[in-house]
Amino acid sequence: MNHALPTSNARSPGVKAQRPQLSVVVPVFNEESNLAPLLREIVAALRGVVAFEVVYVDDGSRDGSLAVLSMLKTEFEELRVVRHLTNAGQSTSIRTGVKAARAPWIATLDGDGQNDPADIPKLLTARDAASPETRLFAGWRVDRKDSTSKRWASRWANAIRARMLRDNAPDTGCGIKLFEREAYLDLPYFDHMHRYLPALMQRAGWTTVSIPVHHRPRSSGVSKYNNLQRALVGIRDLVGVAWLIKRSRITRIQEL
């Protein structure tokens, strides 16, 4: 896959800013302490690598997140901020960010700082070496830094999902992903869809791959979900996604 990427995001006086080739979408909810450190890591990882923008989506935070984001916009020209007036959840936040994005490719990160932005160039390298049919590069947390109960719950959920959907994805809950914007927006939208992107992309006829990435302990704030909440929602969603896959039909077309 050949992608000619600009080598820098820096502006020279009087020179119009380059159109971004990558949009980094970060959904956040009550993460005021993590916003600035994460943004600085994103910028450090991508400046000079690819022309990029960062789209923070504030999902109706009730702490000081919005004030922090307003301050950060004055410091980082790459930053854009979109705000939900009411809390809508992670999948809706990601979709809002993707729709607002100006680049043809999207990288996502969780707002809690557990994903490492330094892994984004690795995903870009994998994309450039892949076939044109591969439209999703999903992070795979091979050494998770979560609690024991959360790791076991995730293994159980992944095993059930893999058996039902046969998506060949070892870790669909990892927040760091790279995908084509157009392919994503063509997928059926529903709440919690971000946990089923490999299966949904494959349903649409695209290839997906999983890439080992780093995972870090949460440095501040608290998790927004517990294991029981994830399990109850996941069972219902699994049935729905399995139904979508069985009812799908992919037809290749030719224009004369």
N, C-alpha and C positions, 0 to 999 in steps of 0.2 A: 504494500500500500504506500503510494508516494504522496507525501504531504510536505509541500514547500512551506516552511515556517519562518517568519521574520525572526531575527536573532536578538532583538532587544525591544523592551517596552519603554525605554527612556525617550523623552522628548528633547529636541533641540529648540532653541528660541526661534519662533516663527515657523516651525514645522508642524504640520497637522498631525495629530495623534494617529497611529496605525489602527486599523480595524482589528479587534482582537480575534485571534484564531482559537482561543480557549477561554471559556467562561467557567470560573470556579464558583459553584453554587453551595452556599453554607446555610442550612436552616438553623435558626437559633430560637430558643425559648428559655428565658431567665438564665442567661449565661454571661452576665456582665463581666465576671472576672476572667473569662476565657477568651473574650473577643479580640482584645489587642494582641496578646501573645500569639494567638493562632494566625491573625492577619499578618503579623511580622514574619512568621515562619513561611506563610504562603508566598509573600513577596520575595523573601530571600531565596526560596526554592525555584522561582520562575523568572525573575528578572534576568534578562540576558539569554533565556532559553527559548521563550515563545512570547509573542504578543498576547497579553491576557488581560482579563478583567476579573474582579471578585464581586459576586453578588451575594450579599448577606440578606437573608429573608427573616425579618423579625416576626415571629409568629405570635403577636399580641403579648409580648413579655410584660410582666408586672413588676420587674425589678428596674435597675438603672440601665438596662441594655440599650435602649433607644438613645439615651444621652451619650453613652460611650460611643455608639456608632456615629452619631452626629459629629462628635469630636474627631473620630478617626477619619471621617471624610475630608476634613481639612488637612490631614497629614498625608493621606495616600490618594493619589490621583486615580489609581486603578479601582478604587472602591465605589460600588453603588449599593444603595440600601433600599429595599422594598419592605413595606410593613403591612401585615395583616391587622385589620382593626379588631378582629376577634381571633382567638386561638382556633386553628383549623387542623393541626396535626402535621407530622413530618412529611407524609406523602404529598399533601397539598402544598406545603412550603417548598418542597423540591420542584413540583410542577410550576408553581408561581415563579420561582427563580429561573427555570429553564425557559419558560415563555418570555420572561424579561431579557434573557441573555441575548447577546448580539453575535456570539461566535458559533461556528458550525459544530464544535465539539464541546462537551460539558464534562467537567470533573466535579464530583460531589465529595464533601467532607462533612462529618458530624460536627456540630458546634461545641462539643464538650472537650475538644483537644486530644481525644484518644487516638484519632487518626494522625499519621505523620505526613505533612505536606511534602516532605522530601521524597515520598514515594510517587508523587505525580509524574516527575520526569521518567521514572521507570515504566509507568503505564503508557506514556507517550512513545517511548522506545518500542514497547511491545506492539503498540498500534502500527507504528511505521513498518514493522517487520511482518505484520499479519496480512492475510488475504483481504480483499475488499469486502468480502461477505461477513467479516467479523466486525460487529458494531457495538459490542460491549466487552469491556475489560474490567472485571470485578476483583476487588481486593479480597485476599484470603488471609485471615488472621491466624497464622500458624502457631503463634505463641501469645495467646490471649492473656491480658492483664486484669481480667474481671474476677469477681468473687467465684469461689468454687461452685456455689449453687447456680450462679448465672451461666457458668461454662457448661455444667451438666444439663441445664435446661435447654441451652442452645444446641448441644449435641443431640439431645432427644428430638428436638424440633427439626433439626437438619436431617436426621435419619428418616423421620416420617415424611418430610417434604420430598426428599430424594426418592423414596419408594413410590410415592403417589405421582409425582410430576416427571421423574426421570430426567431432570435438568442437568445432571452431571456437574453440579455446583456445590463445592464443599462448605461454602460459607456465604449465604445470601444476605446475612444481617450486617455485614461489614459496610460501614458508611462511605468508604473511599471507592469510587467507581469512575470509569471514563467511558462515555458513550456518545454516539452521534445524536445531535439534537433532533434532527428530522425523524430518525428512526424512533426515538423515545416518544415524541409527540404523536406518532402514529399508533401508539399502543392504547388499548382500552384503559381508561382511567377509573380508579376506585381507591378508596382509603386503604392505606397500608400496602399499596402496590409496589412500593420501593423494595419490599422484602422478596419480591417475586420477579425481579427484572430479568434474570437469566431465562426462566421459563417463558416469560412473555415475549422476550426478544426471539427466542427459538420458535415460539408459536408463529411469529411474524415472518419466519424464514431466514433469520440471521444466525450467524455463528457467535458463540460467546466463549470467553476463556477466563480462567481464574488465575490471578497473579499473587504470589506470596508478598505480604506487606507487613510493616511493623505495626505494633499495637502498644498503647501506653496506658498507664493507670490514669484515671481521672484526677486532675490536680486540684480542682475546686468544683463546687456545685454538687447537685445530686441527680441521680438517674430519674428520668420522667416516667418510667414504667417499671412494674415489678413482674416477676415470672408468671404469676397467675393471670395478670392482664394480657400479657403476650400470648399465653396459651389459649385463653378463651377466644381472643380475636383470631389467632392463627388457625384454629380448627375450622372456623367458618370460612375464612379466606381460602384455605386449601381446597375445600370442596368447590368453591366458586372458580378458582383458577383451573382445577382439574376439568370442570365443566367447559370452561372457555377453550381449553386445549382440545377436548374431544369434539367440540362443535366448530373448530376452525377449518378453513380450507385455503390453501395457498395455490394460486394459479399464476403461472408465468405468462407474461403477455409479450406480444410483438407488434410493433407499429409498422404498417406498410407504407 
